[in-house]
Structures are given as structure tokens and as C-alpha cells.
Amino acid sequence: MITMKDFVPEKEPILREQARPVEFPINEELKETAVAMRQFLINSQDPKMAEKYNLRPGVGVAAPQIGIDQQIFAVYLMDYDEEGNETEPLIDEIFVNPKIISHAVQKVALKEGEGCLSVPREVPGIVPRPKRVTVKYNDLEGNEKKIRLRDYQAVVVQHEIDHLKGILFYDHIDEKTPWEPDEDTTLI
């Protein structure tokens, strides 16, 4: 089971390097790790499990964050009804060798800023990202897939793709005006 102790420290060089593409067929160890990454996200969003194992809640985790130099990440993002109860996952996927193949000119940013399991501190500022993206990727069996995302879902996947490129979310924050969006960016 992956816990917070498995995350590499923020200053670790692997977080600033381009991850290597995954070769198919994927070996069993990497498949098991990818499934464990997804399970970590599920556990981190479960209040009882998060408290028991001292997990920070997350919706995405990339292999470099746990010290693995491979282009793979998991996203587990739940949808909620009007009462705040979980309904079904909006995204429940393991992305292998993902590539953004198109994106919108319009941008969005989370009005409260972004956080990261690899950055155990608050970093003030908004992170402008394309409002819509189309991502091509493989699943664990090597099947090619394509997904179109917008708004929060697009932000989450772009954040994880950045990890595979050695980019951390705060690299996108404007140091002079961290909380001011430009005219092309909508806060969500």
C-alpha cells in the first residue's frame, strides 16, 4: 500500500526530470505499482482510511512522485450530488505515455490555487491552464485511448502530465501577481 512515506521529497531531482516512456508490454511490477497508485487516491479520499494512515487527499498521482522514472499516472476524481454524496467517478483511469494533442486558447485556474502531494506546503497563486484538452494515452494493456476534458478535470490531468515533464504547479504561478488572472483566464 502506498502511503505518504513513499512520496519523494520536493527537492528530489526526479521531480524535475522528463520521465521515460513506458514500453509495452508493461512488466507486472509496474502494473501493480500503477494499480497501487490508483488505490492510494481512493484511500486518500476516504476519511477513515486517510486518518488511519495519515494520507493527504489527492485526485492524481504520477510515477515520478513516488520515485519511478516512467510516464504513467493515475487519476481518481469523484462526482458528487447536491447533498455532497459521492455518485460515480468522473475520471477513474491510469494514463500511460499521455500526450495533449489539442487544447483551448481559453484558460482556467482554480480560484484557491493548486496543491500537490509532492509539495507539503502552501504555495500562493493561481495556475492558468487550458480550459479544454484532448489527451491521447495508453491503458495498462497498451490499448490507445483518447479523452476530452474541460475545466477541473482538464486541470487535474494537465497537473499530472506536468509531473511527467519535470514541471511543478508553482512553475506556472506569476511571481509578481500570483492571484491575478489575465483576460484569457477564468477562475473556477
Backbone as CSV, one residue per row, in Angstrom:
resi,resn,N_x,N_y,N_z,CA_x,CA_y,CA_z,C_x,C_y,C_z
1,MET,0.841,-1.182,0.000,0.000,0.000,0.000,0.889,1.251,0.000
2,ILE,0.573,2.174,-0.881,1.313,3.429,-0.947,0.790,4.363,0.144
3,THR,1.736,4.969,0.883,1.388,5.967,1.897,2.249,7.209,1.644
4,MET,2.099,8.215,2.467,2.830,9.468,2.257,4.342,9.261,2.328
5,LYS,4.806,8.244,3.056,6.253,7.996,3.158,6.855,7.565,1.825
6,ASP,6.021,7.134,0.883,6.502,6.699,-0.429,6.748,7.872,-1.387
7,PHE,6.266,9.057,-1.042,6.453,10.227,-1.902,7.861,10.781,-1.721
8,VAL,8.519,11.070,-2.845,9.869,11.620,-2.758,9.785,13.084,-2.322
9,PRO,10.816,13.571,-1.605,10.808,14.976,-1.176,10.785,15.926,-2.370
10,GLU,10.211,17.089,-2.141,10.035,18.103,-3.192,11.322,18.438,-3.937
11,LYS,12.452,18.447,-3.257,13.736,18.824,-3.881,14.395,17.671,-4.637
12,GLU,13.786,16.493,-4.635,14.381,15.318,-5.297,14.480,15.558,-6.810
13,PRO,15.641,15.302,-7.427,15.834,15.580,-8.863,14.823,14.904,-9.789
14,ILE,14.324,13.728,-9.430,13.388,13.019,-10.319,12.142,13.859,-10.613
15,LEU,11.774,14.757,-9.692,10.593,15.597,-9.903,10.837,16.698,-10.927
16,ARG,12.084,16.888,-11.325,12.434,17.929,-12.291,12.953,17.355,-13.609
17,GLU,12.817,16.047,-13.784,13.309,15.389,-15.000,12.149,14.917,-15.868
18,GLN,12.417,14.809,-17.165,11.446,14.236,-18.106,11.409,12.732,-17.840
19,ALA,10.227,12.193,-17.569,10.094,10.756,-17.313,10.238,9.967,-18.618
20,ARG,10.716,8.748,-18.489,10.910,7.882,-19.657,9.565,7.287,-20.099
21,PRO,9.372,7.133,-21.421,8.161,6.470,-21.897,8.109,5.023,-21.400
22,VAL,6.904,4.545,-21.174,6.687,3.160,-20.768,6.731,2.285,-22.018
23,GLU,7.420,1.166,-21.925,7.476,0.218,-23.035,6.462,-0.894,-22.793
24,PHE,5.848,-1.351,-23.882,4.859,-2.432,-23.809,5.463,-3.718,-24.315
25,PRO,5.046,-4.869,-23.777,4.092,-4.986,-22.677,4.700,-4.498,-21.359
26,ILE,3.839,-3.935,-20.523,4.272,-3.421,-19.224,4.571,-4.603,-18.312
27,ASN,5.696,-4.520,-17.598,6.010,-5.603,-16.665,5.026,-5.582,-15.492
28,GLU,4.885,-6.736,-14.856,3.891,-6.889,-13.784,4.149,-5.956,-12.613
29,GLU,5.403,-5.713,-12.293,5.720,-4.845,-11.164,5.203,-3.425,-11.397
30,LEU,5.405,-2.893,-12.607,4.917,-1.543,-12.910,3.391,-1.515,-12.936
31,LYS,2.764,-2.572,-13.475,1.294,-2.638,-13.459,0.773,-2.601,-12.029
32,GLU,1.400,-3.399,-11.158,0.959,-3.445,-9.753,1.156,-2.082,-9.079
33,THR,2.252,-1.421,-9.400,2.502,-0.093,-8.836,1.438,0.898,-9.315
34,ALA,1.086,0.842,-10.599,0.066,1.743,-11.147,-1.281,1.514,-10.456
35,VAL,-1.630,0.260,-10.237,-2.884,-0.058,-9.543,-2.810,0.443,-8.092
36,ALA,-1.647,0.313,-7.472,-1.471,0.814,-6.099,-1.575,2.339,-6.050
37,MET,-1.107,3.019,-7.092,-1.239,4.475,-7.161,-2.723,4.860,-7.175
38,ARG,-3.502,4.152,-7.995,-4.940,4.411,-8.045,-5.570,4.150,-6.675
39,GLN,-5.178,3.046,-6.032,-5.740,2.705,-4.724,-5.364,3.752,-3.680
40,PHE,-4.158,4.292,-3.773,-3.769,5.370,-2.863,-4.774,6.522,-2.964
41,LEU,-5.136,6.898,-4.198,-6.070,8.013,-4.385,-7.421,7.704,-3.754
42,ILE,-7.900,6.485,-3.956,-9.180,6.072,-3.351,-9.070,6.149,-1.828
43,ASN,-7.983,5.590,-1.279,-7.789,5.608,0.176,-7.673,7.036,0.702
44,SER,-6.983,7.900,-0.042,-6.755,9.272,0.427,-8.041,10.083,0.462
45,GLN,-9.026,9.667,-0.339,-10.307,10.372,-0.368,-11.319,9.782,0.612
46,ASP,-10.975,8.665,1.239,-11.826,8.025,2.242,-11.409,8.570,3.611
47,PRO,-12.286,9.347,4.276,-11.887,9.984,5.538,-11.316,9.014,6.573
48,LYS,-11.891,7.816,6.703,-11.400,6.853,7.704,-10.006,6.346,7.340
49,MET,-9.812,5.988,6.076,-8.503,5.492,5.633,-7.458,6.614,5.711
50,ALA,-7.853,7.819,5.293,-6.917,8.947,5.309,-6.443,9.230,6.730
51,GLU,-7.368,9.168,7.682,-6.990,9.419,9.073,-6.133,8.280,9.618
52,LYS,-6.537,7.058,9.360,-5.815,5.880,9.870,-4.361,5.858,9.399
53,TYR,-4.140,6.181,8.115,-2.795,6.088,7.545,-2.134,7.455,7.320
54,ASN,-2.772,8.516,7.842,-2.231,9.875,7.728,-1.961,10.255,6.267
55,LEU,-2.974,10.105,5.418,-2.853,10.392,3.984,-3.386,11.776,3.670
56,ARG,-2.651,12.515,2.845,-3.180,13.778,2.322,-4.093,13.435,1.158
57,PRO,-5.266,14.061,1.061,-6.167,13.726,-0.037,-5.612,14.167,-1.385
58,GLY,-5.809,13.312,-2.375,-5.351,13.628,-3.719,-6.293,13.068,-4.761
59,VAL,-6.270,13.668,-5.941,-7.081,13.174,-7.063,-6.217,12.634,-8.192
60,GLY,-4.895,12.859,-8.091,-3.979,12.339,-9.103,-2.615,12.098,-8.495
61,VAL,-1.918,11.101,-9.033,-0.544,10.819,-8.600,0.226,10.289,-9.800
62,ALA,1.422,10.846,-10.005,2.285,10.449,-11.118,3.458,9.629,-10.591
63,ALA,3.935,8.705,-11.420,5.021,7.806,-11.025,6.256,8.534,-10.485
64,PRO,6.702,9.652,-11.096,7.882,10.324,-10.539,7.703,10.767,-9.075
65,GLN,6.479,11.008,-8.656,6.227,11.438,-7.282,6.582,10.354,-6.268
66,ILE,6.575,9.107,-6.717,6.957,8.011,-5.821,8.286,7.398,-6.278
67,GLY,9.076,8.192,-7.011,10.428,7.803,-7.359,10.576,6.889,-8.567
68,ILE,9.551,6.824,-9.413,9.590,5.953,-10.589,9.676,6.798,-11.854
69,ASP,10.722,6.571,-12.625,11.014,7.345,-13.830,10.261,6.759,-15.035
70,GLN,8.939,6.877,-15.011,8.111,6.342,-16.087,6.937,7.281,-16.342
71,GLN,6.479,7.343,-17.605,5.355,8.211,-17.971,4.032,7.493,-17.684
72,ILE,3.662,7.534,-16.433,2.414,6.891,-16.017,1.844,7.655,-14.820
73,PHE,0.521,7.839,-14.818,-0.132,8.438,-13.658,-1.542,7.906,-13.523
74,ALA,-2.079,8.049,-12.318,-3.451,7.634,-12.027,-4.257,8.866,-11.626
75,VAL,-5.538,8.866,-12.036,-6.473,9.910,-11.611,-7.739,9.220,-11.122
76,TYR,-8.190,9.641,-9.945,-9.454,9.150,-9.404,-10.194,10.373,-8.886
77,LEU,-11.191,10.794,-9.646,-11.908,12.038,-9.372,-13.397,11.741,-9.312
78,MET,-13.961,11.868,-8.124,-15.370,11.547,-7.913,-16.288,12.702,-8.264
79,ASP,-17.525,12.350,-8.616,-18.586,13.331,-8.797,-19.457,13.284,-7.543
80,TYR,-20.124,14.394,-7.263,-20.952,14.485,-6.056,-22.334,15.012,-6.417
81,ASP,-23.348,14.546,-5.657,-24.696,15.060,-5.876,-24.874,16.357,-5.079
82,GLU,-26.098,16.908,-5.121,-26.357,18.196,-4.476,-26.167,18.163,-2.960
83,GLU,-26.308,16.975,-2.349,-26.126,16.849,-0.901,-24.669,16.601,-0.529
84,GLY,-23.792,16.491,-1.525,-22.381,16.256,-1.244,-21.998,14.789,-1.156
85,ASN,-22.917,13.895,-1.553,-22.619,12.466,-1.535,-21.956,12.048,-2.848
86,GLU,-20.977,11.141,-2.741,-20.322,10.631,-3.941,-21.333,9.899,-4.807
87,THR,-21.230,10.104,-6.116,-22.105,9.379,-7.026,-21.297,8.368,-7.831
88,GLU,-20.486,8.861,-8.743,-19.645,7.966,-9.547,-18.382,8.715,-9.938
89,PRO,-17.334,7.969,-10.315,-16.113,8.679,-10.717,-16.305,9.448,-12.021
90,LEU,-15.821,10.686,-12.041,-15.768,11.456,-13.284,-14.605,10.940,-14.132
91,ILE,-13.501,10.652,-13.455,-12.338,10.030,-14.094,-11.805,8.976,-13.129
92,ASP,-11.648,7.772,-13.619,-11.041,6.678,-12.870,-10.160,5.958,-13.883
93,GLU,-8.912,6.423,-14.000,-8.096,5.952,-15.121,-6.616,5.966,-14.775
94,ILE,-5.906,5.032,-15.372,-4.445,5.031,-15.345,-3.997,5.417,-16.739
95,PHE,-3.218,6.489,-16.821,-2.755,7.044,-18.093,-1.301,6.633,-18.304
96,VAL,-1.014,6.011,-19.438,0.345,5.603,-19.776,0.771,6.367,-21.029
97,ASN,1.961,6.959,-20.994,2.514,7.736,-22.109,1.518,8.774,-22.653
98,PRO,0.922,9.595,-21.778,-0.083,10.564,-22.238,0.526,11.725,-23.005
99,LYS,-0.243,12.226,-23.954,0.162,13.406,-24.723,-1.067,14.274,-24.952
100,ILE,-0.934,15.574,-24.714,-2.012,16.509,-25.040,-1.932,16.736,-26.543
101,ILE,-2.998,16.391,-27.256,-2.965,16.532,-28.716,-3.694,17.780,-29.193
102,SER,-4.528,18.372,-28.333,-5.122,19.669,-28.647,-5.567,20.323,-27.348
103,HIS,-5.621,21.662,-27.392,-6.060,22.396,-26.208,-6.690,23.717,-26.630
104,ALA,-7.530,24.237,-25.750,-8.208,25.505,-25.986,-7.257,26.666,-25.736
105,VAL,-7.563,27.798,-26.361,-6.821,29.032,-26.096,-7.277,29.609,-24.751
106,GLN,-8.583,29.498,-24.469,-9.103,29.995,-23.194,-8.479,29.193,-22.057
107,LYS,-8.284,29.888,-20.930,-7.669,29.228,-19.786,-8.584,29.282,-18.577
108,VAL,-8.325,28.364,-17.652,-8.990,28.364,-16.352,-7.918,28.217,-15.281
109,ALA,-8.290,28.612,-14.079,-7.421,28.413,-12.923,-8.313,28.199,-11.708
110,LEU,-7.869,27.364,-10.798,-8.622,27.149,-9.566,-8.474,28.384,-8.691
111,LYS,-9.594,28.966,-8.287,-9.532,30.239,-7.563,-8.782,30.142,-6.243
112,GLU,-8.716,28.945,-5.649,-7.956,28.791,-4.404,-6.520,28.331,-4.650
113,GLY,-6.140,28.178,-5.929,-4.797,27.706,-6.270,-4.753,26.187,-6.310
114,GLU,-3.621,25.650,-6.678,-3.441,24.197,-6.737,-2.577,23.734,-5.578
115,GLY,-2.691,22.467,-5.278,-1.839,21.824,-4.291,-1.228,20.590,-4.924
116,CYS,-0.331,19.948,-4.205,0.358,18.790,-4.766,0.826,17.894,-3.631
117,LEU,0.674,16.595,-3.817,1.128,15.643,-2.811,2.647,15.687,-2.628
118,SER,3.363,16.173,-3.630,4.825,16.278,-3.551,5.282,17.591,-2.931
119,VAL,4.349,18.495,-2.683,4.699,19.813,-2.138,3.910,19.986,-0.836
120,PRO,4.511,19.605,0.293,3.786,19.622,1.569,3.724,21.004,2.219
121,ARG,3.427,22.003,1.402,3.326,23.374,1.913,2.381,24.134,0.993
122,GLU,1.867,25.232,1.490,1.006,26.087,0.668,1.876,26.945,-0.239
123,VAL,1.486,27.020,-1.502,2.164,27.915,-2.437,1.077,28.832,-2.988
124,PRO,1.092,30.123,-2.630,0.020,31.021,-3.036,0.076,31.381,-4.515
125,GLY,-1.110,31.395,-5.130,-1.216,31.838,-6.512,-2.056,30.913,-7.364
126,ILE,-2.547,31.471,-8.458,-3.342,30.676,-9.396,-2.430,30.094,-10.473
127,VAL,-2.906,28.990,-11.051,-2.143,28.264,-12.068,-2.986,28.223,-13.347
128,PRO,-2.767,29.167,-14.266,-3.559,29.171,-15.502,-3.227,27.953,-16.374
129,ARG,-4.273,27.283,-16.855,-4.108,26.107,-17.719,-5.189,26.157,-18.798
130,PRO,-4.961,25.518,-19.957,-6.014,25.479,-20.969,-7.328,24.923,-20.403
131,LYS,-8.421,25.579,-20.781,-9.767,25.213,-20.298,-10.202,23.832,-20.784
132,ARG,-9.804,23.487,-22.014,-10.167,22.182,-22.594,-8.918,21.544,-23.183
133,VAL,-8.808,20.237,-22.986,-7.705,19.489,-23.595,-8.218,18.161,-24.129
134,THR,-7.551,17.674,-25.165,-7.758,16.311,-25.637,-6.443,15.588,-25.411
135,VAL,-6.532,14.455,-24.730,-5.343,13.699,-24.360,-5.405,12.320,-24.998
136,LYS,-4.296,11.941,-25.638,-4.149,10.593,-26.179,-3.214,9.847,-25.225
137,TYR,-3.546,8.584,-24.912,-2.741,7.807,-23.972,-2.998,6.328,-24.198
138,ASN,-2.261,5.504,-23.483,-2.487,4.064,-23.499,-2.994,3.643,-22.132
139,ASP,-3.733,2.530,-22.114,-4.083,1.936,-20.829,-2.988,0.930,-20.467
140,LEU,-3.162,0.208,-19.368,-2.126,-0.724,-18.911,-1.879,-1.879,-19.872
141,GLU,-2.864,-2.158,-20.724,-2.706,-3.250,-21.699,-2.110,-2.756,-23.012
142,GLY,-1.908,-1.447,-23.127,-1.327,-0.890,-24.339,-2.348,-0.386,-25.343
143,ASN,-3.639,-0.497,-25.005,-4.684,-0.002,-25.899,-4.633,1.521,-25.950
144,GLU,-4.720,2.080,-27.163,-4.709,3.530,-27.307,-6.088,4.093,-26.992
145,LYS,-6.097,5.180,-26.242,-7.344,5.827,-25.856,-7.216,7.332,-26.067
146,LYS,-8.363,7.983,-26.087,-8.401,9.435,-26.221,-9.512,9.937,-25.310
147,ILE,-9.252,11.037,-24.638,-10.247,11.602,-23.727,-10.249,13.115,-23.889
148,ARG,-11.459,13.690,-23.881,-11.612,15.144,-23.925,-12.057,15.601,-22.543
149,LEU,-11.368,16.613,-22.043,-11.634,17.090,-20.689,-11.778,18.597,-20.692
150,ARG,-12.513,19.086,-19.700,-12.673,20.532,-19.561,-12.670,20.908,-18.083
151,ASP,-12.364,22.170,-17.847,-12.403,22.764,-16.518,-11.584,21.959,-15.502
152,TYR,-12.177,21.599,-14.358,-11.416,20.968,-13.283,-10.758,19.660,-13.722
153,GLN,-11.502,18.848,-14.488,-10.930,17.580,-14.955,-9.692,17.836,-15.827
154,ALA,-9.753,18.856,-16.669,-8.615,19.206,-17.521,-7.439,19.690,-16.671
155,VAL,-7.724,20.465,-15.635,-6.668,20.957,-14.746,-5.945,19.781,-14.088
156,VAL,-6.707,18.823,-13.569,-6.116,17.675,-12.868,-5.176,16.903,-13.796
157,VAL,-5.646,16.591,-14.994,-4.833,15.795,-15.919,-3.607,16.582,-16.380
158,GLN,-3.754,17.878,-16.619,-2.590,18.681,-17.009,-1.553,18.755,-15.878
159,HIS,-2.019,18.828,-14.646,-1.119,18.844,-13.483,-0.278,17.563,-13.480
160,GLU,-0.921,16.423,-13.731,-0.201,15.141,-13.722,0.735,15.015,-14.918
161,ILE,0.306,15.472,-16.075,1.190,15.434,-17.252,2.428,16.291,-16.994
162,ASP,2.243,17.426,-16.322,3.396,18.256,-15.958,4.419,17.460,-15.151
163,HIS,3.950,16.618,-14.222,4.883,15.809,-13.425,5.764,14.939,-14.321
164,LEU,5.217,14.467,-15.419,5.984,13.612,-16.324,7.009,14.411,-17.121
165,LYS,6.848,15.734,-17.118,7.770,16.624,-17.834,8.745,17.334,-16.890
166,GLY,8.676,17.025,-15.600,9.555,17.675,-14.640,9.107,19.064,-14.244
167,ILE,7.808,19.335,-14.386,7.249,20.654,-14.072,6.372,20.538,-12.831
168,LEU,6.538,21.458,-11.890,5.668,21.514,-10.722,4.687,22.668,-10.889
169,PHE,3.529,22.548,-10.263,2.442,23.511,-10.485,2.875,24.944,-10.251
170,TYR,3.734,25.175,-9.263,4.094,26.560,-8.949,4.996,27.192,-10.002
171,ASP,5.509,26.387,-10.942,6.277,26.954,-12.057,5.400,27.847,-12.933
172,HIS,4.071,27.638,-12.894,3.125,28.398,-13.714,2.617,29.670,-13.031
173,ILE,2.931,29.848,-11.751,2.407,30.989,-11.000,3.224,32.241,-11.320
174,ASP,2.526,33.324,-11.620,3.181,34.604,-11.880,3.654,35.176,-10.538
175,GLU,4.959,35.310,-10.384,5.515,35.762,-9.102,5.088,37.175,-8.731
176,LYS,4.929,38.046,-9.723,4.585,39.444,-9.437,3.115,39.612,-9.072
177,THR,2.232,38.886,-9.745,0.789,38.988,-9.480,0.205,37.577,-9.364
178,PRO,0.524,36.868,-8.273,0.142,35.463,-8.168,-1.365,35.187,-8.174
179,TRP,-2.167,36.133,-7.743,-3.610,35.892,-7.650,-4.417,36.602,-8.737
180,GLU,-3.757,37.246,-9.687,-4.472,37.997,-10.720,-4.484,37.248,-12.054
181,PRO,-5.667,36.810,-12.491,-5.737,36.145,-13.788,-5.644,37.165,-14.928
182,ASP,-5.108,36.724,-16.063,-5.121,37.621,-17.232,-6.498,37.549,-17.882
183,GLU,-6.711,38.324,-18.951,-8.048,38.411,-19.554,-8.512,37.106,-20.207
184,ASP,-7.600,36.184,-20.489,-7.976,34.903,-21.097,-8.246,33.811,-20.068
185,THR,-8.111,34.127,-18.775,-8.241,33.104,-17.729,-9.473,33.334,-16.870
186,THR,-10.281,32.288,-16.741,-11.461,32.298,-15.883,-11.159,31.520,-14.612
187,LEU,-11.538,32.060,-13.461,-11.351,31.347,-12.200,-12.524,30.407,-11.973
188,ILE,-12.202,29.180,-11.569,-13.267,28.193,-11.283,-13.126,27.678,-9.878
